[in-house]
Amino acid sequence: MESSVSSPNRDEQRLAELGYKQSLNRAWSGFSNFAISFTIISILAGCFTTYGQAWNNGGPIAISIGWPLISIPILIIGFCMAELVSAYPTAGGIYWWSGRLGGPIWAWFTGWFNLIGLVAVLASVDYACATFLNVVLGLYEVNLLGVNFGDELHILSEVFLLFVLILMVHTIVNVRRTHMLSLVNSVSVWWHVIGVAAIVIVLIVIPDGHQSFSFVFGHRINNSGFSDGMYWFYVLPLGFLLTQYTITGFDASAHISEETHGAAESAAKGVWRSIFYSALIGWIVLLAITFAVNDVNGANEAEGFAPSLLVEALGTGWGKFVLIISVVGQLFCGAACLTSASRMCYAFSRDEGFGKRVSRKISTVNKERVPIYAVLTMAFFALLITLPALKEKSNGEAVPFAFFAVVSIAVIGLYIAYVIPIFLRWRKGDDFEPGPWTNGSKYKWMNIFATFWVGLITIIFCLPFTPAAVPWNDEFSWESFNYAPLTVGVVIALAAIGWFASARKHFTGQVRETELEEELGPEPAVGPGNP
């Protein structure tokens, strides 16, 4: 549905109707809104960092066939969310929709799932970026200030150091003016498009040979440790994490809606278009990688780790070239993740999701109209939950096993948050008042399908990924345990405790800012004496 972009006055009027002032700087175009979700999805990040998950759990068919098939339900979820953001273009996005459609308790639980998911996505993206950067520095045998990236010692501590530096850079970028963030994300789109084109050309031209069509679209691999009899109904679905993890974070278009011109339509289109183009372009790059894998035994020994596969197929020189493109794409992705996470944190605190006193501090914007304390809060918690990645396995292998829980909860936490307002919109039925972008009567089956799908993937990604993660198995190890169900349970328990102990007395799902000013008084003006 195309129309001319609304004027800023209309955007501010709609925001006022929803109960908020225009506190953030509305400097983003429709393209910039699309760009941030496209950047967070980042096919240069997820497609590379979780390639091994699909390779080990399903093999080529989990990649070539699984990717487009799983993209379809994700796109349907995107259409459902697009309708909601069109009706309610606020930075709170998902939790706000739940509150409007279901009441405060729905907003409370949705908000906490969304927060946990966004923190986990930020942490996983920046840590994966640090991992790939460590590989690149190792290939160049960089030895800087006593840190030798060219050897195999202290790998986890070196990766963590890079992670901290990357997170610091992203924090600095995010406390600057929103004009710069908009520009960064616009550049990111073209980096992803041109970068993918360059990678695909290299993967076609440089390798000495390529796999057959029948291999890419028909070969099965089961490195999970489970029996081949479990392949179709258990092992292969575990490989779908590649698609489900990569194509997430598109709620960013909603969280940036208060900074977007013509948000009621631009943000809605940003959600579904980012999914569609990421699915299409991501499939192309995944096929290019899979066709280039000639040494199947070597790929199995490397457990499908993308950098190893690329260097093997392309040689060190071209391998560096492809990995550098991926690392830069991941840097863009991490910056956008922090932007999205901070806006959600800002909105949740604006509605007193952290209690009145703490919330007022976190929701403060600086003279650049940037929610600086929300940025710092989300960056801090991303750092905090990544600390377990410093611990090696008991056998000395440099694998941050505890950190894998962060990756799992990123998918489960975000998609649970996505589907709660989708379900509530279905329950609302024809009483729902849509915005200018709507699914029409198709919402009836689309919302039910989205709810079913999220329930299914939540179950799948809570399952053990290896026999050593099965509690009643003789070879059970806590190092292999999938912490996702435990983490989901803890989030639900803590949110429930917080609700019944305190939040039910003060959290309404929304605090209209005019009412907040009447209660607390206007915030002090920003100036030299009031930083």
C-alpha positions in Angstrom: 0.0 0.0 0.0 1.8 3.1 -1.2 1.1 6.7 -0.3 3.0 10.0 0.2 5.0 10.4 3.3 3.1 12.1 6.1 4.3 15.4 7.4 6.1 15.6 10.7 3.1 17.4 12.2 0.8 14.5 11.4 3.4 12.1 13.1 3.5 14.3 16.2 -0.3 14.5 16.2 -0.7 10.7 16.1 2.0 10.3 18.8 0.1 12.8 21.0 -3.1 10.8 20.4 -1.3 7.8 21.8 -0.2 9.8 24.8 3.3 10.9 24.2 5.3 14.1 23.4 7.8 14.3 20.5 10.8 13.9 22.8 13.1 12.1 20.3 14.4 13.6 17.2 12.3 12.6 14.2 15.1 12.5 11.7 14.7 9.0 10.0 13.3 8.5 6.5 11.3 5.5 5.5 14.4 4.0 3.9 16.4 4.5 7.2 13.6 2.8 9.1 13.8 -0.2 6.8 17.6 0.0 7.0 17.9 -0.5 10.7 15.8 -3.7 10.7 17.7 -4.9 7.6 20.9 -4.2 9.3 19.9 -6.0 12.5 18.9 -9.1 10.6 22.2 -8.8 8.8 22.8 -11.7 6.5 26.5 -10.9 6.8 26.2 -11.8 10.5 23.6 -14.5 11.1 24.2 -16.4 7.8 27.9 -16.7 8.7 27.8 -17.1 12.5 25.1 -19.8 12.6 25.9 -21.6 9.4 27.5 -24.5 11.4 24.2 -25.0 13.3 22.5 -26.0 10.1 25.5 -27.8 8.6 25.7 -30.1 11.7 22.0 -30.5 12.1 20.7 -31.4 8.7 23.5 -30.5 6.3 23.0 -28.8 2.9 19.3 -29.4 2.7 18.8 -27.6 6.0 20.4 -24.6 4.3 19.2 -24.7 0.7 15.6 -25.9 1.4 15.2 -25.1 5.1 16.1 -21.4 4.7 13.3 -20.4 2.2 10.7 -22.7 3.9 11.3 -21.2 7.3 11.4 -17.7 5.9 7.7 -18.0 5.0 6.3 -18.2 8.5 8.7 -15.5 9.6 7.4 -13.2 6.9 3.8 -13.9 8.0 4.9 -12.9 11.5 6.3 -9.7 10.0 3.0 -8.9 8.2 1.2 -9.3 11.5 3.6 -7.0 13.3 3.4 -4.5 10.4 -0.3 -4.1 10.9 0.3 -3.4 14.6 3.0 -0.8 14.2 0.9 1.0 11.6 -1.9 1.3 14.2 0.4 2.1 17.1 3.7 3.7 15.9 5.4 4.1 19.3 9.0 3.4 20.5 7.5 0.9 23.0 6.4 -1.1 20.1 5.6 -4.7 21.1 4.9 -4.3 24.9 2.8 -1.2 24.2 0.7 -3.1 21.7 0.1 -5.8 24.3 -0.9 -3.3 26.9 -3.3 -1.5 24.5 -4.9 -4.8 23.4 -4.7 -6.9 26.5 -4.0 -4.7 29.6 -1.0 -4.0 31.9 -0.1 -7.6 32.8 0.3 -8.5 29.1 2.4 -5.4 28.6 4.6 -6.2 31.6 5.5 -9.8 30.5 5.9 -8.8 26.8 8.2 -5.9 27.8 10.5 -8.2 29.8 10.7 -10.8 27.1 11.5 -8.1 24.6 14.1 -6.6 26.8 15.8 -9.9 27.5 15.7 -10.8 23.8 17.2 -7.5 22.7 20.0 -7.7 25.3 20.8 -11.2 24.1 20.8 -10.3 20.5 23.1 -7.4 21.1 25.4 -9.6 23.1 25.4 -12.4 20.6 26.0 -10.2 17.6 28.9 -8.3 19.2 30.5 -11.4 20.5 30.2 -13.2 17.2 31.7 -10.1 15.5 34.6 -10.3 18.0 35.0 -14.0 17.2 35.2 -13.4 13.4 37.5 -10.4 14.0 39.8 -12.5 16.1 40.0 -15.0 13.1 40.9 -12.2 10.7 43.6 -10.8 13.0 44.9 -14.3 13.5 45.2 -14.8 9.7 47.2 -11.5 9.5 49.3 -12.7 12.6 48.7 -9.5 14.4 50.7 -9.1 17.6 49.7 -5.8 19.3 50.6 -4.5 22.8 51.5 -8.0 24.0 48.2 -9.6 22.6 49.2 -12.1 20.0 46.2 -13.0 17.8 48.3 -15.2 15.7 48.7 -18.1 18.2 46.1 -20.4 19.7 46.7 -19.3 23.3 44.2 -17.2 25.4 41.6 -17.3 22.6 38.6 -16.7 24.8 40.2 -13.8 26.6 41.3 -12.2 23.3 37.8 -12.6 21.9 36.3 -11.1 25.0 38.7 -8.1 24.8 37.6 -7.5 21.2 34.0 -7.8 22.3 34.4 -5.1 25.0 36.1 -2.8 22.5 33.4 -3.3 19.9 30.6 -2.7 22.5 32.4 0.5 23.5 32.5 1.7 19.9 28.8 0.9 19.4 27.9 2.8 22.6 29.9 5.9 21.5 28.1 5.8 18.1 24.7 5.5 19.8 25.1 8.5 22.1 25.7 10.8 19.1 23.0 12.5 17.1 20.4 10.4 15.5 21.2 11.9 12.1 24.5 10.0 12.2 22.8 6.8 13.2 20.4 7.1 10.3 23.4 7.7 7.9 25.2 4.7 9.4 22.2 2.4 8.8 21.7 3.7 5.3 25.3 3.0 4.4 24.9 -0.4 6.0 22.2 -1.4 3.5 24.5 -0.8 0.6 27.4 -2.5 2.3 25.3 -5.6 2.7 24.0 -5.5 -0.8 27.3 -4.8 -2.5 29.2 -7.0 0.0 27.0 -9.9 -0.7 27.4 -9.4 -4.4 31.2 -9.4 -4.1 31.1 -12.5 -1.9 28.9 -14.4 -4.3 31.1 -13.5 -7.2 34.2 -14.6 -5.3 32.6 -17.9 -4.3 31.6 -18.6 -7.9 34.9 -17.6 -9.5 37.7 -18.5 -7.1 37.2 -22.1 -5.9 38.7 -24.8 -8.0 35.4 -26.7 -8.2 31.9 -26.6 -6.9 29.4 -29.1 -5.4 26.7 -30.5 -7.5 23.1 -29.4 -7.5 22.0 -32.7 -6.0 24.5 -32.3 -3.1 23.4 -28.8 -2.2 19.7 -29.6 -2.4 19.7 -33.2 -1.4 22.6 -34.2 0.8 22.0 -34.9 4.5 24.4 -34.5 7.4 23.9 -35.5 11.0 26.7 -34.4 13.3 24.4 -34.0 16.2 25.2 -37.3 17.9 21.6 -38.4 17.7 20.7 -41.4 15.6 19.8 -41.1 11.9 16.4 -42.4 12.7 15.7 -39.0 14.5 16.9 -37.0 11.5 13.6 -35.8 10.0 11.6 -35.0 13.1 14.4 -34.0 15.5 17.8 -33.3 14.0 16.7 -31.3 10.9 14.4 -28.9 12.9 17.4 -28.0 15.2 19.2 -26.8 12.0 16.4 -24.3 11.4 18.0 -22.1 14.1 20.1 -20.7 11.2 17.1 -19.0 9.6 15.1 -18.3 12.8 18.1 -16.6 14.5 19.3 -14.7 11.5 15.9 -13.2 10.6 15.1 -11.6 13.9 15.3 -8.1 15.3 12.9 -6.6 12.8 10.9 -5.1 15.6 13.6 -2.3 15.4 11.3 -0.6 12.8 8.7 -0.2 15.5 11.1 1.0 18.2 12.4 3.7 15.8 8.9 4.7 14.7 8.9 7.9 16.9 12.0 9.0 15.0 10.6 8.2 11.5 8.7 10.4 9.1 5.4 9.0 8.1 5.8 6.2 10.6 2.3 4.7 10.3 3.2 3.5 6.9 7.0 3.7 6.7 7.6 1.6 9.9 5.1 -1.0 8.8 6.8 -1.4 5.5 10.2 -1.4 7.2 9.2 -4.5 9.2 8.1 -6.8 6.3 10.4 -5.5 3.6 13.5 -6.1 5.8 12.4 -9.7 6.3 11.6 -10.3 2.6 14.8 -8.8 1.2 17.0 -10.5 3.9 15.4 -13.8 3.1 16.0 -13.5 -0.6 19.6 -12.1 -0.4 20.5 -14.4 2.4 19.4 -17.5 0.5 21.7 -16.4 -2.4 24.8 -16.1 -0.2 24.1 -19.3 1.7 23.8 -21.2 -1.6 27.1 -19.7 -2.8 28.8 -20.8 0.4 27.4 -24.4 0.2 28.2 -24.8 -3.5 31.8 -23.8 -2.7 32.3 -26.5 0.1 34.3 -29.2 -1.7 36.0 -30.8 1.3 33.0 -32.2 3.1 35.2 -34.2 5.6 37.1 -31.0 6.5 33.9 -29.1 6.9 32.6 -31.8 9.3 35.8 -31.7 11.3 35.5 -27.9 11.5 31.9 -28.4 12.6 30.7 -26.1 9.8 32.5 -23.1 11.2 32.1 -20.6 8.4 35.6 -19.0 8.5 37.3 -22.4 8.3 35.1 -23.3 5.3 35.7 -20.1 3.5 39.5 -20.2 3.9 39.5 -23.8 2.8 37.5 -23.1 -0.3 39.1 -19.7 -1.3 42.6 -19.8 0.2 43.9 -17.4 2.8 43.9 -14.3 0.6 40.3 -14.4 -0.7 39.2 -15.9 2.6 40.4 -12.7 4.4 38.6 -10.6 1.8 35.2 -12.4 2.5 35.7 -12.4 6.3 36.5 -8.7 6.4 33.2 -7.9 4.5 31.4 -10.1 7.0 33.1 -8.5 10.0 32.2 -5.0 8.9 28.6 -6.1 8.3 28.5 -7.5 11.8 29.8 -4.1 13.1 26.9 -2.4 11.4 24.5 -5.0 12.8 25.7 -4.5 16.4 25.4 -0.8 16.3 21.8 -1.1 15.0 21.0 -3.7 17.7 22.0 -1.2 20.5 19.9 1.5 18.9 16.8 -0.7 18.8 17.4 -2.1 22.3 18.0 1.4 23.8 14.8 2.8 22.3 12.7 -0.1 23.7 14.4 0.4 27.1 13.7 4.2 26.9 10.0 3.5 26.1 9.6 0.9 28.9 11.2 3.2 31.4 9.0 6.1 30.2 6.1 4.0 31.1 7.6 3.2 34.6 8.6 -0.3 33.8 11.5 -0.1 36.2 9.7 1.8 39.0 9.2 5.6 39.0 12.6 6.8 40.3 14.8 4.5 38.1 12.5 4.9 35.1 12.7 8.6 35.1 16.5 8.5 35.1 16.7 6.0 32.3 14.1 7.8 30.1 16.0 11.1 30.3 17.2 12.3 26.9 20.3 14.5 26.5 20.6 17.8 24.6 21.0 15.8 21.3 17.6 14.2 22.1 19.2 10.8 22.5 18.2 8.5 25.4 21.7 8.2 26.6 21.0 6.4 29.9 18.9 3.8 28.0 21.9 3.2 25.7 24.3 2.8 28.6 21.9 0.5 30.4 21.5 -2.0 27.5 25.2 -1.9 26.8 26.0 -2.7 30.4 23.6 -5.7 30.6 24.9 -7.0 27.2 28.4 -7.0 28.8 27.2 -8.6 32.0 25.5 -11.6 30.4 28.5 -12.2 28.2 30.9 -12.8 31.1 30.3 -16.6 31.1 31.9 -16.6 27.7 35.3 -16.3 29.4 35.0 -19.8 30.8 36.5 -22.6 28.8 35.2 -26.2 28.7 36.6 -28.5 31.4 38.8 -30.2 28.8 40.5 -26.9 28.0 38.8 -26.5 24.7 38.2 -22.8 23.9 34.4 -23.0 23.5 32.3 -20.5 25.5 29.6 -23.1 26.2 27.7 -21.0 28.8 27.3 -18.2 26.2 25.2 -20.4 23.9 22.3 -19.9 26.3 22.4 -16.2 25.3 22.0 -17.1 21.6 19.1 -19.5 22.3 17.2 -17.0 24.5 17.6 -14.3 21.9 15.4 -16.2 19.5 13.0 -17.6 22.1 12.7 -14.3 24.0 12.1 -12.1 21.0 9.7 -14.4 19.2 7.6 -14.9 22.4 7.5 -11.1 22.7 6.5 -10.8 19.0 3.6 -13.3 19.2 1.9 -12.0 22.4 0.4 -8.9 20.8 -0.2 -10.8 17.6 -2.4 -13.2 19.6 -4.1 -10.4 21.4 -4.9 -8.6 18.0 -6.5 -11.9 16.8 -8.5 -12.0 20.1 -9.6 -8.4 19.5 -11.1 -9.4 16.2 -12.9 -6.8 14.1 -13.0 -4.4 17.1 -9.3 -3.6 16.3 -8.9 -0.2 14.7 -6.1 -0.6 12.0 -3.8 2.1 10.7 -3.2 2.9 7.1 -1.3 -0.4 6.5 -3.6 -3.4 7.2 -3.8 -7.2 6.5 -7.6 -6.9 6.1 -9.5 -10.1 6.9 -6.4 -12.2 6.4 -5.4 -11.4 9.9 -7.7 -14.2 11.1 -5.5 -17.0 9.8 -2.2 -15.2 9.8 -2.3 -14.4 13.5 -3.3 -17.9 14.5 -0.6 -19.4 12.3 2.0 -17.0 13.7 1.0 -18.0 17.3 1.2 -21.7 16.4 4.6 -21.3 14.8 6.2 -19.4 17.7 4.9 -22.1 20.1 6.5 -24.8 17.9 9.9 -23.2 17.5 10.0 -22.4 21.3 9.6 -26.1 21.9 12.2 -27.1 19.3 14.9 -24.7 20.5 14.4 -25.7 24.1 15.4 -29.3 23.1 18.9 -30.8 23.7 21.2 -30.1 20.8 23.4 -33.1 21.6 22.9 -36.4 23.5 25.3 -35.0 26.1 22.6 -32.4 26.9 19.9 -35.0 27.7 19.7 -35.1 31.6 19.0 -38.8 31.9 21.8 -39.8 29.4 24.9 -41.5 30.9 27.1 -39.0 29.1 25.2 -36.0 30.3 27.2 -32.8 30.8 26.2 -29.4 32.1 28.6 -27.9 29.6 26.4 -29.2 26.8 23.1 -28.5 28.4 20.7 -26.2 26.5 20.0 -23.5 29.0 17.2 -22.0 26.9 14.2 -23.6 28.8 15.8 -22.8 32.1 16.4 -19.2 31.1 12.8 -18.8 29.8 11.5 -20.3 33.1 13.6 -17.8 35.1 12.4 -14.9 33.0 8.8 -15.9 33.5 9.3 -16.5 37.3 11.1 -13.2 37.9 8.6 -11.2 35.8 5.8 -12.9 37.8 7.4 -12.1 41.1 8.0 -8.5 40.0 4.4 -8.1 38.9 2.7 -9.5 42.1 5.3 -7.9 44.4 5.2 -4.4 43.0 4.4 -3.7 39.4 0.7 -4.5 39.6 0.4 -1.5 42.0 2.0 1.1 39.6 2.6 -0.3 36.1 -0.4 0.5 33.8 1.3 -0.3 30.5 1.4 3.4 29.6 2.0 6.6 31.4 0.7 9.5 29.4 3.4 12.1 29.6 1.1 15.0 30.4 0.0 13.1 33.5 3.6 12.3 34.4 4.5 16.0 34.2 1.6 16.9 36.4 2.7 14.3 39.1 6.4 14.9 39.1 6.8 18.3 37.6 8.6 19.1 34.3 12.1 17.9 33.8 14.8 20.5 34.2 16.0 22.1 31.0 19.1 20.7 29.4 21.9 23.2 29.5 25.5 23.9 30.7 24.4 23.6 34.3 22.1 20.6 33.7 24.0 18.1 31.6 
